[in-house]
Amino acid sequence: MRHIIKIILAVIVTAMITVSCKKEGPQGPAGPEGPRGNPGPDGGVTGTSTGGVLAYTLMEQETLDASLFRWTRETLLPAGNYFLETRFDPDSPWKDMLRLKGDTSGILKQGIALVYLYGYYSSGGGTKHWFTLPHTVKLPTTNVRQFYKHWYWTNDSSDPYELYAGIGVRVFCEQVATTANISPIYNIDGMRIIVIGAGSSGVISGKYRNVPDEQLSMEEAMEKYRLTELDFVPLNPGPA
């Protein structure tokens, strides 16, 4: 685009000089056609301080003899409240909040985070599948509900190396009795996060371009923001 603007300005300036310095005489032959400009950039994942789209993933690994996800009860709250803990590898400590560094903090401060979990029922069978947060599920036998949701926040550090966005996942499980302690029905094997900035309209495409982001499935969000599997970078739960 800058290249094209420079060419236009050069033509305007040349025309002005020609008009101001014009002399009588026959018109000269037309000059050769100039070279074509460079093609513009492809759409897709981008990231700036306030706009763009970033995508992250954390998945269980078959080569590891250890889990990367677990539900932990919040002991200070009534029964049925749990948060999802994650870790990057078996040697890392468990964390109940993912820290996303770099441009993520600035993008998320004026944008949103879409969170998707990959899981299956811990009892009663069922295939593994992706589901969008927030998500509500009824237990197969009792119709008791469980509410899965995510939260996120950004800090305002003046040090660019300390800027980060925090993202966590919680679930509330309805209890059938005051003495019960019904735990989350889902076992989690993966998580994906798509961070969308307020200034990312330039990458929107497809039939979901006018659908609110909060209503998008993971596949729909990927189509809307031109994401591919290769655009998801590995998540690291990071320091406490």
N, C-alpha and C positions, 0 to 999 in steps of 0.2 A: 504494500500500500504506500509506504514512504517513497519507494522507487517511482511509482506512478505519479504521486504528488510532485516530486522533483521534476519529472518530465513536463507536467502541465505548467508549472511555474516557469520553466525554461522557455517553453513555447510562448507564454504570455510576455515575458521580458523581451524575447527576440522580436515579437510582433511590435511591441512598443518602440523598440530601437529602430526597426525598419520604417515605421510610420514617421517618426521624428526626423529620420535622415534620408527620406526618399528623394531620389533624383529622377529626372526625366530619362526615359530609355526603355528599350524592350524588356519584357519579363523573361527572366532566365528559366532554364529547364527545372522541373521538379527534382528534388533530391531523392536518394534511395530510401526505401522503407526501413525504418528503424527496427532493432531487434525486439522480440516479444519479451514482456516482463516475466519475472519469476512467478510461479504459481503460489497462491496463498496457502497458509497452513491448514492441515486437516483438523476437523473438529474432534473432540474427545476430552480426555481428562486433562485439566489444567489446574494451576494453583497460583494465586496471588495473595496479597495480604488481606484482601477483603472479599474476593470472589473466586469462583472456580469450583471444581468437583474433585474430591479425593476419595479413594476407596481402599478399605483395609479388610484383611481376612485373618482368622485364626481357626485352624482346624485340628482335630485330633489326628495323630500320626500313627499309622499301623506299625512303624518301626520302633515306636516308643512303648515300653511296658509300663506306662503310667498315664493317668488321665490329666488333661489340661483344663477341665471344667468340673466344678462341683457346686452344689447348693449348700449354703451354710445358714442356719437359723439365726435370726437377729434376737439375741437373748433379752434385750431391753424392751422388746415389743411383745404384744400378745402372740400366742401360738398361731402358726400359719404364715408368719412373715419370714421370708428368706431372701438372701441376695446371692447372686452368681459370682463365684470366685474363679479367677483364671490365673494361669501361669504360662510362661513361654516354653519351659522345658522342665523335666523332673527335678532339676537342681535349683530351680528358681522358687522363691517364696510365693505363696498364694496372695492374690490381690483382689479386692472387691471393687476396684476402679481401674479402668484402662486409661493410661495417659498417652495422648496423641500430641506429638511435638511438631515443630516446624510451622508451616503456614496454617495448620489446622485450627489453632486458637483464633487467629484473626478471621478466618473464613466462618467458623462456627459462631463467633460472637454476634454476627449479623445474619446467620443462616440457620440451618437445621441439620440434625443428624438422623438418618434413617438406619434402624438397627434390625437385623434379621438373625434368627437363631435356627440352627440345624439340629433337630432332635427327634426323639421317638419316645413312645410311652414306656415307662419303666415296668409297667405290668399291663397285661392285656394285649400284648403284641402291637402290631402297627409298624408301618415302614418309616424309615427316616425321611424327613421332608423339611423344607425351609418354611418358616412362618414369620410374619411381620409383627413387630411390636408397635403399639400395644396389641395384646392378644388375650382373648378369653376362651377358656375351654371348660367343658363340663365333664366330670368323671363319668366313665361308662356305666357304672352300676348305681350311683347315688344321685347323679345330676348336681352334685355340689360343684361350685364354680371355682376356678383359679384364674387370677388376673396377672398377666405378665406385662411388665412395662419397663421402659428405660428412662434414664435421666442423664443430663449432661450440663456442664458448666465450663467457663473459661476463667483464667486468672488475668490480672492486669499488670503483670510485672514489667518494669521498664527494661529489664535485662532480656534481650531476645533469646538467650539460651535457656531462660527459665519460663518462657511462654509455653503453655500447653493447654489442651482441652481434656477434661475428665469425663468419662462415660461409664455408666454402671447399669446393671440390670437387676430388677427386683421382682418378686412375685408374692402375692397374698393368696393364701389358700383358705377358703371358707372351711370352718370347722363344724362338724355335726354335733359336738358336745363340748362343754367347757374343758373337759379333761382330755379331749382328743388332740392329736398333733398330726394332722394330715400334711404330708410333705408334697413337694412338687411332683406332678406325674411325668414330666418330661425329663429324660436324660439328654444332656446337651453334648453334641459332638462338634459343633462349629458355630462361629459367629462372623457376620460381615457387617461392616459399617460403611455407609456412604454419606460423606459430609458435603453439603451443598451450600455454597455461599450465596449471598443476596445478589451478587453481580455475575451469575453464571448463566444468564439467559442465552448467551451466544452459542452454547453447546447443545441446546435443546433441539430435539428432532423427533420424528415419528408420531404415531397416532395418539400417544399419551402426553403430548406437549401441553395440553390444556387441563390435564388431570392434576389436582392438588397432590403434592409430593407425599403427604401423609397417607394417602389412599393407595399408593403404589405397592405392588408386590416387588420382590427383588428383580424378577425378570422384566417387569414393566419399567422400573427405575433404570435398569441397565439400558433398555431401549431408548428411553427418553433422553438420557444423558450420554448416549453413545459409548457405554462402557463394555469392555470385553473381559473375559476371564483373566487376561494378562494385566489388566489395569489394577487388580486388587493386590496390594502390597502386604507382606506379612505384618501382623500386629505383634507388638511386644508390650505386655502389661506394664513394664517399666517400674521405676522405684516407687516406694510408698509415699 
